[in-house]
Amino acid sequence: MNEELTCRQLALKDMADASNVFRHAFDARLPWLASRHSPEEDLAFWSGYVFANCAIWGVGRQDELVGVIAFRENWIDQLYVLPQFQGQGIGARLLKQAKSAHYVLNLWTFQRNVGARHFYEAHGFLARRETDGAENDEREPDVLYEWCR
């Protein structure tokens, strides 16, 4: 991994960059769900709900945020890395931050997000339940993963 990259806890002023990482990574990996929300809605979600409920960490270099994780007690709510930085250990570095703070972590991902599923399984997460997506905003079949220390 590039030595210039640093990991730090993010502040409210960083939420525009965090929501930007989210949108670019989400749209690249899940194009059938792309642009469901406006950039303004993404920023409101990250600045409001995510910031109020989660610890948010990011990996970046200089002024560019390239990866972000948001986690709370026993849950990872968000984990995204810009597509051009994937496969460089950034997601693993962010995941390590969450794992160091918890003994159990759960997360949801979409069943069709094969890359994310492989990533989580490679980092010790086990699929616990699949749903038809009726309970999520996107109405996309999803899978619940769990990791225990």
Backbone as CSV, one residue per row, in Angstrom:
resi,resn,N_x,N_y,N_z,CA_x,CA_y,CA_z,C_x,C_y,C_z
1,MET,0.841,-1.180,0.000,0.000,0.000,0.000,0.884,1.240,0.000
2,ASN,0.399,2.264,-0.602,1.132,3.515,-0.712,1.424,4.077,0.681
3,GLU,2.689,4.383,0.958,3.096,4.876,2.276,2.540,6.254,2.591
4,GLU,2.122,7.007,1.592,1.597,8.351,1.815,0.196,8.337,2.422
5,LEU,-0.460,7.197,2.413,-1.829,7.121,2.897,-1.862,7.095,4.420
6,THR,-2.749,7.893,4.997,-2.905,7.944,6.443,-4.347,7.625,6.813
7,CYS,-4.523,7.099,8.016,-5.839,6.748,8.533,-6.145,7.657,9.718
8,ARG,-7.345,8.233,9.735,-7.711,9.118,10.837,-9.221,9.120,11.023
9,GLN,-9.643,9.488,12.237,-11.067,9.653,12.485,-11.526,10.930,11.801
10,LEU,-12.678,10.855,11.170,-13.189,11.989,10.409,-14.079,12.879,11.268
11,ALA,-14.120,14.156,10.910,-14.933,15.160,11.584,-16.105,15.550,10.680
12,LEU,-17.031,16.314,11.228,-18.193,16.754,10.460,-17.773,17.459,9.170
13,LYS,-16.690,18.223,9.228,-16.225,18.949,8.034,-15.772,18.005,6.915
14,ASP,-15.535,16.732,7.232,-15.086,15.740,6.246,-16.238,15.001,5.568
15,MET,-17.472,15.275,5.963,-18.590,14.477,5.463,-18.857,14.677,3.976
16,ALA,-18.550,15.823,3.422,-18.717,16.001,1.965,-17.782,15.054,1.227
17,ASP,-16.539,14.940,1.696,-15.589,14.014,1.069,-16.006,12.561,1.287
18,ALA,-16.501,12.246,2.488,-16.942,10.878,2.779,-18.123,10.490,1.895
19,SER,-19.087,11.393,1.749,-20.244,11.082,0.906,-19.841,10.969,-0.562
20,ASN,-18.810,11.688,-0.960,-18.296,11.584,-2.326,-17.650,10.215,-2.568
21,VAL,-16.859,9.738,-1.613,-16.270,8.393,-1.728,-17.388,7.361,-1.832
22,PHE,-18.368,7.478,-0.946,-19.518,6.566,-0.966,-20.174,6.532,-2.341
23,ARG,-20.525,7.698,-2.866,-21.260,7.747,-4.133,-20.453,7.160,-5.288
24,HIS,-19.175,7.513,-5.403,-18.370,7.003,-6.508,-18.165,5.490,-6.409
25,ALA,-17.880,4.989,-5.219,-17.671,3.552,-5.047,-18.975,2.785,-5.244
26,PHE,-20.046,3.286,-4.679,-21.350,2.630,-4.802,-21.774,2.538,-6.261
27,ASP,-21.720,3.655,-6.962,-22.154,3.675,-8.358,-21.285,2.793,-9.249
28,ALA,-19.987,2.722,-8.963,-19.090,1.899,-9.781,-19.350,0.411,-9.587
29,ARG,-19.640,0.000,-8.357,-19.806,-1.429,-8.061,-21.243,-1.911,-8.176
30,LEU,-22.188,-0.990,-8.081,-23.610,-1.345,-8.121,-24.336,-0.466,-9.141
31,PRO,-23.930,-0.548,-10.413,-24.473,0.384,-11.409,-25.985,0.298,-11.584
32,TRP,-26.588,-0.837,-11.310,-28.030,-0.970,-11.429,-28.766,-0.180,-10.347
33,LEU,-28.039,0.273,-9.331,-28.627,1.093,-8.262,-28.075,2.518,-8.257
34,ALA,-27.278,2.850,-9.255,-26.587,4.152,-9.287,-27.566,5.312,-9.282
35,SER,-27.130,6.383,-8.646,-27.826,7.677,-8.653,-29.254,7.617,-8.126
36,ARG,-29.498,6.743,-7.154,-30.827,6.695,-6.528,-31.073,7.942,-5.682
37,HIS,-29.967,8.555,-5.227,-30.082,9.758,-4.406,-29.174,10.838,-4.986
38,SER,-29.532,12.072,-4.743,-28.723,13.191,-5.229,-27.500,13.357,-4.329
39,PRO,-26.470,14.063,-4.818,-25.318,14.365,-3.961,-25.733,15.104,-2.682
40,GLU,-26.733,15.954,-2.780,-27.213,16.685,-1.602,-27.848,15.735,-0.586
41,GLU,-28.596,14.749,-1.082,-29.191,13.749,-0.178,-28.107,12.888,0.469
42,ASP,-27.091,12.517,-0.308,-25.970,11.741,0.250,-25.285,12.530,1.365
43,LEU,-25.009,13.803,1.112,-24.341,14.632,2.112,-25.198,14.779,3.365
44,ALA,-26.486,14.972,3.205,-27.381,15.083,4.361,-27.382,13.791,5.166
45,PHE,-27.366,12.650,4.505,-27.338,11.353,5.180,-26.039,11.186,5.963
46,TRP,-24.899,11.477,5.332,-23.606,11.329,6.009,-23.429,12.352,7.124
47,SER,-23.837,13.589,6.899,-23.683,14.645,7.910,-24.682,14.495,9.050
48,GLY,-25.810,13.894,8.761,-26.854,13.715,9.767,-26.765,12.357,10.422
49,TYR,-27.426,11.389,9.843,-27.535,10.059,10.454,-26.179,9.400,10.716
50,VAL,-25.348,9.270,9.695,-24.095,8.530,9.851,-23.196,9.200,10.882
51,PHE,-23.009,10.506,10.781,-22.127,11.204,11.711,-22.649,11.137,13.142
52,ALA,-23.958,11.222,13.311,-24.555,11.204,14.652,-24.505,9.827,15.305
53,ASN,-24.450,8.762,14.497,-24.590,7.417,15.038,-23.356,6.535,14.945
54,CYS,-22.346,6.976,14.238,-21.202,6.100,13.967,-19.869,6.794,14.240
55,ALA,-18.865,5.976,14.507,-17.481,6.436,14.426,-17.109,6.326,12.951
56,ILE,-16.538,7.367,12.401,-16.222,7.379,10.970,-14.724,7.611,10.812
57,TRP,-14.083,6.684,10.121,-12.649,6.760,9.856,-12.420,6.797,8.363
58,GLY,-11.358,7.447,7.974,-11.027,7.527,6.561,-9.554,7.307,6.317
59,VAL,-9.262,6.884,5.110,-7.884,6.761,4.642,-7.734,7.724,3.480
60,GLY,-6.662,8.491,3.508,-6.443,9.450,2.440,-4.992,9.834,2.324
61,ARG,-4.739,10.642,1.334,-3.397,11.206,1.149,-3.576,12.686,0.865
62,GLN,-2.792,13.466,1.551,-2.885,14.922,1.453,-4.342,15.345,1.641
63,ASP,-4.956,15.934,0.635,-6.335,16.407,0.769,-7.356,15.494,0.105
64,GLU,-6.970,14.273,-0.274,-7.878,13.377,-0.983,-8.250,12.183,-0.119
65,LEU,-9.533,12.070,0.223,-10.048,10.916,0.940,-10.311,9.817,-0.079
66,VAL,-9.794,8.605,0.170,-9.945,7.517,-0.806,-10.727,6.327,-0.270
67,GLY,-10.927,6.265,1.049,-11.694,5.186,1.646,-12.310,5.634,2.948
68,VAL,-13.455,5.031,3.289,-14.170,5.442,4.496,-14.904,4.254,5.101
69,ILE,-14.939,4.226,6.432,-15.731,3.235,7.162,-16.505,3.957,8.252
70,ALA,-17.749,3.530,8.460,-18.588,4.057,9.538,-19.087,2.857,10.333
71,PHE,-18.793,2.846,11.631,-19.219,1.714,12.461,-19.730,2.206,13.803
72,ARG,-20.562,1.372,14.394,-21.138,1.634,15.710,-21.131,0.315,16.473
73,GLU,-21.692,0.289,17.653,-21.673,-0.907,18.482,-22.134,-2.140,17.694
74,ASN,-21.183,-3.046,17.436,-21.432,-4.337,16.784,-21.849,-4.263,15.313
75,TRP,-21.772,-3.109,14.681,-22.224,-2.965,13.295,-21.263,-2.124,12.467
76,ILE,-21.069,-2.539,11.233,-20.448,-1.692,10.214,-21.590,-1.207,9.339
77,ASP,-21.779,0.108,9.320,-22.858,0.683,8.523,-22.414,1.000,7.097
78,GLN,-21.162,1.412,6.932,-20.660,1.822,5.621,-19.185,1.432,5.510
79,LEU,-18.778,0.951,4.353,-17.358,0.738,4.040,-17.206,0.867,2.534
80,TYR,-16.499,1.921,2.114,-16.332,2.193,0.689,-14.921,2.683,0.405
81,VAL,-14.383,2.225,-0.718,-13.070,2.657,-1.202,-13.247,3.051,-2.661
82,LEU,-12.676,4.190,-3.033,-12.761,4.605,-4.437,-12.266,3.486,-5.343
83,PRO,-12.935,3.244,-6.459,-12.579,2.121,-7.327,-11.103,2.056,-7.720
84,GLN,-10.494,3.180,-8.020,-9.104,3.174,-8.456,-8.130,2.853,-7.323
85,PHE,-8.613,2.810,-6.078,-7.764,2.482,-4.931,-8.087,1.111,-4.335
86,GLN,-9.054,0.416,-4.907,-9.400,-0.904,-4.399,-8.280,-1.893,-4.718
87,GLY,-8.162,-2.904,-3.885,-7.130,-3.921,-4.075,-5.762,-3.511,-3.557
88,GLN,-5.692,-2.413,-2.792,-4.415,-1.923,-2.268,-4.331,-2.029,-0.740
89,GLY,-5.280,-2.719,-0.123,-5.256,-2.901,1.326,-5.965,-1.816,2.113
90,ILE,-6.592,-0.869,1.447,-7.256,0.230,2.142,-8.492,-0.262,2.884
91,GLY,-9.306,-1.069,2.233,-10.484,-1.624,2.896,-10.094,-2.465,4.099
92,ALA,-9.043,-3.250,3.961,-8.562,-4.076,5.078,-8.091,-3.194,6.234
93,ARG,-7.441,-2.112,5.911,-6.958,-1.184,6.949,-8.134,-0.563,7.698
94,LEU,-9.163,-0.173,6.978,-10.352,0.394,7.603,-11.094,-0.658,8.436
95,LEU,-11.194,-1.849,7.891,-11.851,-2.938,8.610,-11.118,-3.259,9.908
96,LYS,-9.803,-3.214,9.879,-8.996,-3.454,11.079,-9.325,-2.434,12.162
97,GLN,-9.579,-1.194,11.771,-9.940,-0.150,12.723,-11.229,-0.529,13.457
98,ALA,-12.225,-0.983,12.724,-13.497,-1.375,13.344,-13.323,-2.627,14.197
99,LYS,-12.577,-3.605,13.688,-12.364,-4.847,14.438,-11.624,-4.597,15.741
100,SER,-10.734,-3.628,15.771,-9.971,-3.358,16.987,-10.858,-2.791,18.093
101,ALA,-12.010,-2.259,17.742,-12.904,-1.630,18.712,-14.048,-2.539,19.162
102,HIS,-14.205,-3.704,18.517,-15.365,-4.562,18.803,-14.983,-6.042,18.793
103,TYR,-15.757,-6.821,19.538,-15.571,-8.268,19.540,-16.470,-8.957,18.529
104,VAL,-17.563,-8.292,18.160,-18.518,-8.807,17.186,-18.867,-7.666,16.243
105,LEU,-18.921,-7.967,14.952,-19.363,-6.981,13.962,-20.323,-7.650,12.995
106,ASN,-21.384,-6.965,12.688,-22.347,-7.402,11.694,-22.415,-6.358,10.602
107,LEU,-22.822,-6.780,9.422,-23.029,-5.840,8.324,-23.936,-6.473,7.290
108,TRP,-24.562,-5.623,6.519,-25.380,-6.047,5.388,-24.670,-5.651,4.102
109,THR,-24.742,-6.500,3.100,-24.324,-6.142,1.754,-25.303,-6.796,0.788
110,PHE,-25.298,-6.325,-0.437,-26.223,-6.890,-1.417,-25.694,-8.221,-1.947
111,GLN,-26.602,-9.148,-2.181,-26.199,-10.460,-2.669,-25.426,-10.365,-3.985
112,ARG,-25.802,-9.443,-4.845,-25.134,-9.317,-6.146,-23.800,-8.590,-6.070
113,ASN,-23.439,-8.056,-4.911,-22.161,-7.360,-4.764,-21.075,-8.404,-4.452
114,VAL,-20.724,-9.148,-5.471,-19.803,-10.276,-5.326,-18.440,-9.833,-4.802
115,GLY,-17.948,-8.703,-5.259,-16.655,-8.211,-4.778,-16.659,-7.970,-3.285
116,ALA,-17.713,-7.332,-2.783,-17.814,-7.081,-1.337,-17.934,-8.394,-0.581
117,ARG,-18.711,-9.312,-1.099,-18.889,-10.600,-0.417,-17.561,-11.338,-0.298
118,HIS,-16.793,-11.356,-1.375,-15.474,-12.013,-1.329,-14.558,-11.309,-0.330
119,PHE,-14.589,-9.989,-0.323,-13.762,-9.212,0.594,-14.099,-9.567,2.042
120,TYR,-15.368,-9.507,2.398,-15.749,-9.785,3.783,-15.447,-11.228,4.177
121,GLU,-15.722,-12.162,3.294,-15.439,-13.565,3.595,-13.942,-13.789,3.770
122,ALA,-13.126,-13.114,2.978,-11.670,-13.234,3.113,-11.169,-12.649,4.426
123,HIS,-11.970,-11.787,5.047,-11.591,-11.162,6.320,-12.354,-11.750,7.504
124,GLY,-12.837,-12.976,7.338,-13.399,-13.721,8.458,-14.874,-13.547,8.728
125,PHE,-15.595,-12.851,7.882,-17.036,-12.699,8.074,-17.756,-13.917,7.508
126,LEU,-18.804,-14.337,8.198,-19.612,-15.473,7.767,-21.019,-14.996,7.418
127,ALA,-21.550,-15.490,6.302,-22.923,-15.159,5.915,-23.869,-15.849,6.893
128,ARG,-24.779,-15.087,7.470,-25.704,-15.627,8.470,-27.140,-15.701,7.974
129,ARG,-27.527,-14.788,7.067,-28.909,-14.774,6.612,-29.003,-14.022,5.298
130,GLU,-29.842,-14.506,4.393,-30.129,-13.806,3.145,-31.594,-13.400,3.153
131,THR,-31.880,-12.238,2.551,-33.268,-11.784,2.456,-33.589,-11.437,1.003
132,ASP,-34.863,-11.223,0.750,-35.306,-10.853,-0.593,-35.208,-9.351,-0.840
133,GLY,-34.750,-8.585,0.163,-34.582,-7.142,0.013,-35.815,-6.323,0.335
134,ALA,-36.890,-6.953,0.725,-38.135,-6.227,1.008,-37.972,-5.210,2.139
135,GLU,-36.990,-5.410,3.000,-36.805,-4.525,4.154,-35.801,-3.392,3.917
136,ASN,-35.096,-3.393,2.771,-34.126,-2.320,2.557,-34.645,-1.294,1.552
137,ASP,-34.048,-0.119,1.586,-34.479,1.008,0.769,-34.413,0.712,-0.728
138,GLU,-33.446,-0.075,-1.133,-33.230,-0.349,-2.555,-34.078,-1.506,-3.074
139,ARG,-34.696,-2.255,-2.160,-35.470,-3.463,-2.515,-34.607,-4.474,-3.257
140,GLU,-33.357,-4.566,-2.816,-32.354,-5.430,-3.443,-32.034,-6.577,-2.476
141,PRO,-32.090,-7.839,-2.940,-31.743,-8.962,-2.060,-30.380,-8.741,-1.394
142,ASP,-30.348,-8.993,-0.094,-29.121,-8.731,0.652,-28.728,-9.918,1.520
143,VAL,-27.584,-9.774,2.163,-27.056,-10.838,3.011,-26.468,-10.208,4.255
144,LEU,-26.746,-10.820,5.398,-26.214,-10.390,6.678,-24.947,-11.188,6.970
145,TYR,-23.861,-10.468,7.274,-22.581,-11.080,7.635,-22.271,-10.799,9.095
146,GLU,-21.533,-11.738,9.705,-21.101,-11.568,11.086,-19.638,-11.980,11.229
147,TRP,-18.926,-11.230,12.042,-17.536,-11.546,12.397,-17.454,-11.542,13.919
148,CYS,-16.745,-12.522,14.478,-16.506,-12.583,15.917,-15.002,-12.755,16.134
149,ARG,-14.489,-12.015,17.099,-13.062,-12.101,17.448,-12.759,-13.465,18.042
